[in-house]
């Protein structure tokens, strides 16, 4: 059974970064399940705050790439599914990401023309 679980395993640091080492150290020192649960919850809450900050970074990336980046890549950079990214982008910016990307491309063309 263990072979099945570990066959395609990967290191969680690939997904969660080096902060996982600190969490592992805290978990080793924990004496109760409740303390372990609190350590993990604190880590995940801190990570969720970083995800909320990802949208401004994606917004700047879209402008930096002059609108020539796929929406799926932007969604991946924001750690969201394509559909969820479209919905969150629409709520925060007021335009769908595809239309905003088109406006950025148009603005770049206008700048080049001038």
C-alpha positions as CSV (number, residue, x, y, z in Angstrom):
1,X,0.0,0.0,0.0
2,X,2.8,2.4,0.9
3,X,4.4,1.8,-2.5
4,X,1.2,3.0,-4.2
5,X,1.1,6.2,-2.2
6,X,4.8,7.0,-2.7
7,X,5.1,6.0,-6.4
8,X,4.4,9.5,-7.8
9,X,5.3,11.5,-4.7
10,X,6.9,14.9,-4.8
11,X,8.5,17.1,-2.3
12,X,6.1,19.6,-0.8
13,X,8.7,22.3,-0.9
14,X,8.2,22.4,-4.6
15,X,4.7,23.7,-4.0
16,X,4.9,25.4,-0.6
17,X,8.4,26.7,-0.5
18,X,11.1,26.5,2.1
19,X,8.7,27.6,4.8
20,X,7.7,24.0,5.1
21,X,11.0,23.2,6.9
22,X,10.0,25.6,9.7
23,X,6.6,24.1,9.9
24,X,8.1,20.6,10.1
25,X,10.4,21.7,12.9
26,X,7.5,23.1,14.8
27,X,5.4,19.9,14.3
28,X,8.3,17.8,15.6
29,X,8.3,19.8,18.8
30,X,4.5,19.7,19.2
31,X,3.3,17.6,22.1
32,X,-0.4,17.3,21.1
33,X,-2.7,17.0,18.1
34,X,-4.3,20.3,18.9
35,X,-0.9,22.1,18.9
36,X,-0.1,20.4,15.5
37,X,-3.5,21.5,14.1
38,X,-2.8,25.1,15.3
39,X,0.7,25.1,13.6
40,X,-0.7,23.9,10.3
41,X,-3.7,26.3,10.4
42,X,-1.4,29.3,11.1
43,X,0.8,28.3,8.2
44,X,-2.1,27.9,5.8
45,X,-3.7,31.3,6.9
46,X,-0.4,33.0,6.3
47,X,-0.2,31.3,2.8
48,X,-3.7,32.4,2.0
49,X,-2.7,36.0,2.6
50,X,0.0,35.7,0.0
51,X,-2.5,34.3,-2.5
52,X,-4.6,37.5,-2.1
53,X,-1.5,39.5,-3.0
54,X,-0.9,37.5,-6.1
55,X,-3.4,39.4,-8.2
56,X,-1.6,42.7,-8.2
57,X,1.5,40.8,-9.3
58,X,-0.4,39.2,-12.1
59,X,-1.8,42.6,-13.1
60,X,1.7,44.0,-13.4
61,X,2.9,40.9,-15.2
62,X,0.1,41.4,-17.8
63,X,1.2,45.0,-18.4
64,X,4.9,44.1,-18.4
65,X,4.2,41.4,-21.1
66,X,2.3,44.0,-23.1
67,X,-0.9,41.8,-23.0
68,X,0.9,39.0,-24.9
69,X,0.5,36.4,-22.2
70,X,-2.2,33.7,-22.1
71,X,-4.9,34.0,-19.5
72,X,-4.2,30.4,-18.3
73,X,-0.6,31.4,-17.5
74,X,-1.8,34.4,-15.5
75,X,-4.2,32.2,-13.6
76,X,-1.5,29.7,-12.9
77,X,0.7,32.5,-11.6
78,X,-2.1,33.6,-9.3
79,X,-2.6,30.0,-8.1
80,X,-6.2,30.0,-9.3
81,X,-8.1,28.0,-11.9
82,X,-8.8,29.8,-15.1
83,X,-12.5,30.3,-14.3
84,X,-11.8,31.4,-10.8
85,X,-9.1,33.8,-12.0
86,X,-11.5,35.3,-14.5
87,X,-14.1,35.8,-11.8
88,X,-11.7,37.4,-9.3
89,X,-10.1,39.6,-11.9
90,X,-13.5,40.8,-13.0
91,X,-14.5,41.6,-9.4
92,X,-11.3,43.5,-8.6
93,X,-10.5,45.3,-11.9
94,X,-14.0,45.6,-13.4
95,X,-13.1,44.0,-16.7
96,X,-12.6,40.4,-17.8
97,X,-8.9,39.6,-18.1
98,X,-9.2,38.9,-21.8
99,X,-10.7,42.3,-22.5
100,X,-8.1,44.0,-20.3
101,X,-5.3,42.1,-22.1
102,X,-6.8,43.4,-25.4
103,X,-6.8,47.0,-24.1
104,X,-3.1,46.7,-23.0
105,X,-2.2,45.4,-26.5
106,X,-4.1,48.3,-28.0
107,X,-2.4,50.8,-25.7
108,X,1.0,49.4,-26.7
109,X,0.1,49.7,-30.4
110,X,-1.0,53.3,-29.8
111,X,2.3,54.1,-28.1
112,X,4.3,52.6,-30.9
113,X,2.3,54.6,-33.5
114,X,2.9,57.9,-31.6
